[in-house]
């Protein structure tokens, strides 16, 4: 208890939330969020662009992600507050509408991702074991996630530890079975450097890196639990960079294994490429094993995403960017219960939309806006001094981070741009409604006082 109460003043938190996240828990939180469920379908998509050289776009995407991660490491250790990018934007730009839109972009991306993950959980994966209507099952699933979220960050992250280990076990199965295959003289190592005959290797790698980048998205959610991290100045950078590096190593090994086990044509034709890879090795692993692992991966992603969304909501309420009602905390659990309920209800409503593909692409676009804001905020806030020590990234890193985000934005379709614009327009309307409500509250208070 002594370290919990001493840590906030030392790191500049002064938080009402409980500092219950240790270094290992934070490492697994980020790793579990980054790994997610996407890797189980990623290799088939990448093989269409780069053939057997699946590792190349993953390495490039990791390097691009590390640029923005460097900016997060500096700002989180400098301002360890729930709310993440929205708090950084508020401090840097001093324009409430801008910080609101940054936070709203995080919320829109996070809640939409959770809705999509819940539909994925309730679809073919769950259908392997039980036949139930997807939307009602998705809503029940989100309710269970909300209950775990409300129990507390410690319980949620302990669950994440178990689920992350299960996620990793599935990827380890892929790597080990292919190693067994190679030991028996099977597979073709020459495929790992083979691009499609008609492709330019550099352009193909860049094109595929857009898809691969999505597999590393998730590290930014850790900024929203910074207020609940013990000694964030020391713990956060190591957990952030360590988890991204670990995810990168796992991804590259899975990519190499996939290329060795199957030609690109068979990978791209499969809707479950890793299942096909394991089957090609001849090692007797039952198909249902991967169905369970996929369910766990999706559930873990949804839990971590909803933790992020509720903390963004709480942080914005604390900054008066959303109604103060959303900043209420359970007295014993020390969790933002009103924010959890609000984000869960929105996610439940989004499950009724059904067009998960377009929403998923919009998630990436919204997060790129957030990343640009965060990279610029690092440079703007260099003039702002704080009393405690914090991580400092090289100046060229956020500059390159902005350039990488702009490069990725140019690859998005017009339909996705339009969809994101509509969502942001809704955010602007909500902002001015909240602002008008605050104005009436102040007027009412003044009238009653007189």
C-alpha positions in Angstrom: 0.0 0.0 0.0 2.9 2.4 0.7 4.2 2.1 -2.9 0.7 2.6 -4.3 0.3 5.9 -2.5 3.8 7.1 -3.0 3.9 6.5 -6.7 1.4 9.0 -7.9 3.2 12.1 -6.6 6.5 10.8 -7.9 5.2 10.3 -11.4 2.8 13.2 -11.5 -0.4 11.3 -11.5 -2.4 12.4 -8.4 -4.9 9.8 -9.5 -8.2 8.6 -8.1 -7.7 5.3 -9.8 -5.8 2.4 -8.2 -2.2 1.9 -9.3 -2.4 -1.9 -9.8 -0.6 -2.5 -13.1 2.9 -3.9 -12.7 5.5 -4.1 -15.5 4.8 -7.7 -16.4 1.0 -7.1 -16.4 1.5 -4.0 -18.7 3.8 -6.0 -21.0 1.2 -8.7 -21.4 -1.6 -6.2 -21.7 0.2 -4.6 -24.8 1.3 -7.9 -26.2 -2.2 -9.4 -26.0 -3.7 -6.3 -27.6 -1.1 -6.2 -30.4 -1.3 -9.9 -31.2 -5.1 -10.0 -31.4 -7.0 -12.2 -33.7 -5.8 -10.7 -37.0 -2.7 -12.7 -37.3 -4.8 -15.9 -37.7 -6.0 -14.6 -41.1 -3.1 -12.2 -42.0 -0.8 -14.5 -43.9 -3.3 -15.3 -46.6 -3.9 -11.5 -47.3 -0.2 -10.7 -47.3 0.8 -13.5 -49.6 -1.3 -11.9 -52.4 1.1 -8.9 -52.5 4.5 -10.4 -51.5 4.2 -14.1 -52.3 6.4 -16.0 -49.9 8.3 -13.0 -48.5 5.7 -12.6 -45.8 8.3 -11.4 -43.3 9.3 -8.2 -45.2 6.1 -6.1 -44.8 5.8 -7.2 -41.2 9.3 -5.9 -40.4 8.6 -2.7 -42.2 5.3 -2.3 -40.4 7.0 -2.9 -37.0 9.5 -0.2 -37.8 6.7 2.3 -38.7 4.8 1.4 -35.5 7.9 1.9 -33.4 8.2 5.5 -34.6 4.8 6.4 -33.1 5.4 4.2 -30.1 8.4 6.4 -29.3 6.2 9.4 -29.1 3.7 7.6 -26.8 6.6 6.5 -24.5 7.6 10.2 -24.0 4.2 11.6 -23.5 2.8 8.8 -21.3 5.8 9.0 -18.9 5.6 12.8 -19.0 1.8 13.0 -18.4 0.6 9.6 -17.0 -3.1 10.3 -17.1 -6.0 8.2 -18.3 -7.3 9.6 -21.6 -4.1 9.1 -23.5 -4.0 10.9 -26.9 -6.9 13.2 -25.9 -5.0 14.5 -22.9 -1.8 15.0 -25.0 -3.8 17.0 -27.6 -5.4 19.2 -24.9 -2.0 20.1 -23.5 -0.4 20.6 -26.8 -3.0 22.5 -28.8 -5.1 24.2 -26.1 -8.2 23.8 -28.4 -10.9 21.8 -26.7 -12.5 20.8 -30.0 -9.3 19.3 -31.3 -8.6 17.3 -28.1 -12.2 16.2 -28.2 -12.0 14.9 -31.7 -8.7 13.1 -31.0 -10.4 11.4 -28.0 -13.5 10.7 -30.0 -11.5 9.1 -32.8 -10.0 6.8 -30.2 -13.4 6.0 -28.8 -15.0 5.5 -32.3 -12.1 3.2 -33.3 -12.1 1.3 -30.1 -15.8 0.7 -29.7 -16.2 -0.1 -33.4 -13.4 -2.7 -33.1 -15.0 -4.2 -30.0 -18.3 -4.5 -31.9 -16.6 -6.2 -34.8 -14.7 -8.5 -32.5 -17.9 -9.5 -30.7 -19.5 -10.3 -34.1 -16.5 -12.4 -35.0 -16.7 -14.2 -31.7 -20.4 -15.0 -32.2 -19.9 -16.0 -35.9 -18.1 -19.0 -37.4 -15.8 -19.4 -34.4 -18.6 -19.9 -31.9 -20.6 -21.7 -34.6 -18.0 -24.6 -34.5 -19.4 -25.5 -31.1 -23.0 -24.1 -30.9 -25.5 -22.7 -33.4 -26.8 -19.4 -32.1 -27.9 -16.1 -33.8 -24.8 -13.9 -34.1 -26.1 -10.5 -32.9 -27.8 -11.7 -29.7 -24.7 -13.8 -28.9 -22.5 -10.8 -29.6 -24.5 -8.6 -27.2 -24.3 -11.2 -24.4 -20.6 -11.5 -25.0 -20.1 -7.7 -24.7 -22.1 -7.8 -21.5 -19.8 -10.4 -20.0 -16.8 -8.3 -21.1 -18.3 -5.3 -19.4 -18.7 -7.3 -16.1 -15.1 -8.3 -16.2 -14.0 -4.8 -17.0 -16.0 -3.4 -14.1 -14.5 -5.9 -11.6 -11.2 -4.1 -11.8 -8.1 -3.6 -13.9 -6.2 -6.2 -11.9 -8.8 -9.0 -12.6 -9.1 -7.9 -16.2 -5.4 -8.0 -16.7 -5.0 -11.4 -14.9 -7.6 -12.7 -17.4 -5.5 -11.1 -20.2 -2.4 -13.0 -19.0 -4.2 -16.3 -19.4 -5.7 -15.4 -22.8 -2.5 -14.0 -24.1 -0.7 -17.2 -23.2 -3.4 -19.2 -25.1 -3.0 -16.8 -28.1 0.7 -17.3 -28.1 0.3 -21.1 -27.8 -1.6 -21.2 -31.1 1.2 -19.3 -32.8 3.8 -21.5 -31.2 2.0 -24.6 -32.5 2.3 -23.2 -36.0 6.1 -22.6 -35.6 6.8 -25.9 -33.9 4.8 -28.1 -36.3 6.6 -26.5 -39.3 9.9 -27.1 -37.5 8.9 -30.8 -37.2 8.0 -30.8 -40.8 11.4 -29.4 -41.8 13.1 -32.0 -39.5 11.4 -34.7 -41.6 12.6 -33.2 -44.8 9.4 -31.4 -45.8 8.7 -27.8 -46.7 10.5 -25.4 -49.0 12.8 -22.8 -47.4 13.5 -21.1 -50.8 9.9 -19.7 -50.8 10.7 -17.2 -47.9 12.4 -14.8 -50.3 10.2 -15.3 -53.4 8.1 -12.4 -54.5 5.5 -12.8 -57.2 7.1 -12.8 -60.6 5.3 -9.6 -61.8 5.9 -7.6 -58.6 8.4 -4.9 -57.8 9.7 -6.1 -54.4 10.0 -2.6 -52.8 6.5 -1.5 -54.0 5.0 -4.9 -53.0 6.5 -4.7 -49.6 5.1 -1.1 -49.1 1.7 -2.1 -50.3 1.5 -5.1 -48.0 2.9 -3.1 -45.1 -0.4 -1.2 -45.0 -2.1 -4.4 -44.1 0.7 -5.6 -41.8 0.5 -2.3 -39.9 -3.0 -3.2 -38.8 -1.5 -6.2 -37.0 0.6 -3.9 -34.8 -2.2 -1.5 -33.9 -3.2 -1.9 -30.3 -0.1 -0.6 -28.5 -1.7 2.9 -28.3 -4.4 1.6 -25.9 -1.9 1.2 -23.2 -1.7 5.0 -22.9 -5.2 5.0 -21.5 -4.3 2.9 -18.5 -1.2 4.9 -17.7 -2.8 6.3 -14.6 -3.1 2.8 -13.2 0.5 1.8 -13.8 3.0 1.7 -11.0 6.1 3.9 -11.7 5.1 4.6 -15.3 8.4 6.4 -16.0 10.4 3.2 -15.5 7.8 0.6 -16.5 6.0 2.0 -19.5 8.9 2.3 -22.1 10.2 -1.1 -21.4 6.8 -2.8 -21.5 5.9 -0.9 -24.7 9.0 -1.5 -26.8 9.5 -5.0 -25.3 5.9 -6.1 -26.3 6.2 -4.7 -29.8 9.5 -6.4 -30.3 8.1 -9.7 -29.0 5.1 -9.4 -31.3 7.4 -8.7 -34.2 9.5 -11.7 -33.5 6.4 -14.0 -33.3 5.0 -12.5 -36.4 8.2 -13.0 -38.4 8.6 -16.6 -37.2 4.9 -17.4 -38.1 5.5 -15.7 -41.5 8.6 -17.8 -42.2 6.8 -21.0 -41.1 3.8 -20.2 -43.3 6.0 -19.7 -46.4 8.0 -22.8 -45.8 4.9 -25.0 -45.3 2.7 -23.8 -48.1 3.1 -21.9 -51.4 1.7 -18.4 -51.7 -1.2 -19.6 -53.9 -2.5 -22.0 -51.3 -2.1 -19.5 -48.5 -4.0 -16.8 -50.4 -6.9 -19.1 -51.2 -7.4 -20.1 -47.6 -9.8 -18.3 -45.2 -7.9 -20.0 -42.3 -4.3 -19.9 -43.5 -2.7 -21.0 -40.2 -5.1 -23.9 -39.9 -4.0 -24.8 -43.4 -0.3 -24.5 -42.5 -0.7 -26.8 -39.5 -2.6 -29.3 -41.6 0.1 -29.3 -44.3 2.7 -30.3 -41.7 1.1 -33.6 -41.1 1.3 -33.2 -37.3 -1.9 -34.5 -35.8 -3.4 -31.3 -34.3 -7.3 -31.4 -34.2 -9.1 -28.6 -36.0 -11.2 -27.7 -33.0 -8.0 -26.7 -31.1 -7.6 -23.7 -33.4 -11.2 -22.8 -33.1 -10.9 -22.5 -29.4 -7.7 -20.5 -29.7 -9.3 -18.1 -32.2 -12.2 -17.6 -29.8 -9.8 -16.8 -27.0 -7.8 -14.4 -29.2 -11.0 -12.5 -30.2 -12.3 -12.4 -26.6 -9.0 -11.0 -25.4 -8.9 -8.3 -28.1 -12.5 -7.3 -27.2 -11.7 -7.1 -23.4 -8.6 -5.0 -23.9 -10.3 -2.7 -26.4 -13.2 -2.1 -24.0 -10.8 -1.4 -21.2 -9.2 1.3 -23.4 -12.5 2.8 -24.5 -13.8 3.1 -21.0 -10.6 4.7 -19.8 -10.7 7.2 -22.7 -14.2 8.1 -21.8 -13.3 8.5 -18.2 -10.3 10.6 -19.0 -12.3 12.9 -21.3 -14.9 13.3 -18.6 -12.2 14.3 -16.2 -11.1 16.9 -18.7 -14.7 18.2 -19.0 -14.8 17.1 -22.7 -17.6 14.8 -21.9 -20.3 15.0 -19.2 -18.9 14.6 -15.7 -21.4 11.7 -15.1 -19.0 9.5 -17.2 -16.2 10.1 -14.7 -17.9 8.3 -11.8 -15.8 5.5 -10.2 -16.9 2.6 -8.1 -15.8 3.3 -4.5 -14.5 -0.2 -3.8 -13.4 -1.5 -7.2 -12.0 1.9 -8.3 -13.2 1.3 -11.9 -15.0 3.9 -14.1 -18.4 2.2 -14.1 -20.5 4.8 -15.9 -17.9 4.9 -18.7 -17.9 1.1 -19.0 -21.7 1.1 -19.3 -21.8 3.8 -21.9 -19.1 2.3 -24.1 -20.7 -1.1 -23.9 -24.1 0.1 -24.9 -22.7 1.8 -27.9 -20.7 -1.3 -28.9 -23.9 -3.4 -28.6 -25.7 -0.9 -30.9 -22.9 -1.1 -33.4 -23.3 -4.9 -33.7 -26.6 -4.2 -35.5 -24.7 -2.5 -38.3 -23.3 -5.7 -39.7 -20.8 -4.2 -42.2 -17.7 -5.1 -40.2 -15.3 -4.8 -43.2 -15.8 -1.1 -43.8 -15.9 -0.4 -40.1 -12.5 -2.2 -39.6 -10.9 -0.1 -42.3 -12.3 3.0 -40.8 -10.7 2.0 -37.4 -7.3 2.2 -39.0 -8.0 5.6 -40.6 -9.2 7.1 -37.3 -6.2 5.8 -35.5 -3.8 7.3 -38.0 -5.4 10.7 -37.2 -4.7 10.0 -33.5 -1.1 9.0 -34.3 -0.4 12.2 -36.2 -1.8 14.3 -33.4 0.4 12.4 -30.8 3.6 12.7 -32.9 3.0 16.4 -33.4 2.2 16.9 -29.7 5.6 15.5 -28.7 7.3 18.4 -30.5 4.9 21.0 -29.4 5.2 20.0 -25.7 9.0 20.0 -25.6 8.7 23.5 -24.2 6.5 22.3 -21.3 8.7 21.2 -18.4 7.6 18.8 -15.7 9.1 18.2 -12.2 9.5 14.4 -12.6 11.9 12.6 -14.9 10.5 11.0 -18.0 11.5 9.2 -21.2 12.6 11.4 -24.1 12.7 10.2 -27.7 15.0 11.5 -30.4 13.4 14.5 -32.3 13.6 12.9 -35.7 11.4 10.0 -34.5 8.1 11.9 -34.2 8.9 13.7 -37.5 9.2 10.3 -39.2 6.2 9.1 -37.3 4.0 11.9 -38.9 5.4 11.1 -42.3 4.7 7.4 -41.9 1.1 8.1 -40.9 0.5 10.4 -43.9 2.0 7.7 -46.2 -0.5 5.1 -44.8 -3.4 7.6 -45.1 -2.8 7.9 -48.9 -3.5 4.2 -49.2 -7.1 4.4 -47.9 -10.1 4.3 -50.3 -12.6 7.2 -50.8 -15.4 5.2 -49.2 -13.4 4.8 -46.0 -12.6 8.5 -46.0 -16.3 9.4 -46.3 -17.3 7.0 -43.5 -14.7 8.5 -41.2 -15.8 12.0 -42.1 -19.4 11.1 -41.1 -18.2 9.7 -37.8 -16.1 12.8 -37.0 -19.1 15.0 -38.0 -21.2 13.2 -35.4 -18.4 13.8 -32.9 -18.5 17.6 -33.6 -22.2 17.6 -33.0 -21.9 15.8 -29.7 -19.1 18.2 -28.6 -21.3 21.2 -29.1 -24.3 19.6 -27.5 -22.1 18.8 -24.4 -20.7 22.3 -24.4 -24.3 23.8 -24.5 -25.3 21.5 -21.7 -22.3 22.7 -19.6 -23.3 26.3 -20.3 -26.8 25.7 -19.1 -25.5 24.0 -15.9 -23.3 27.0 -15.1 -26.2 29.4 -15.7 -28.6 27.3 -13.6 -26.0 27.2 -10.7 -25.6 31.0 -10.9 -29.4 31.5 -10.8 -30.0 29.3 -7.9 -27.1 30.8 -6.0 -28.6 34.2 -6.3 
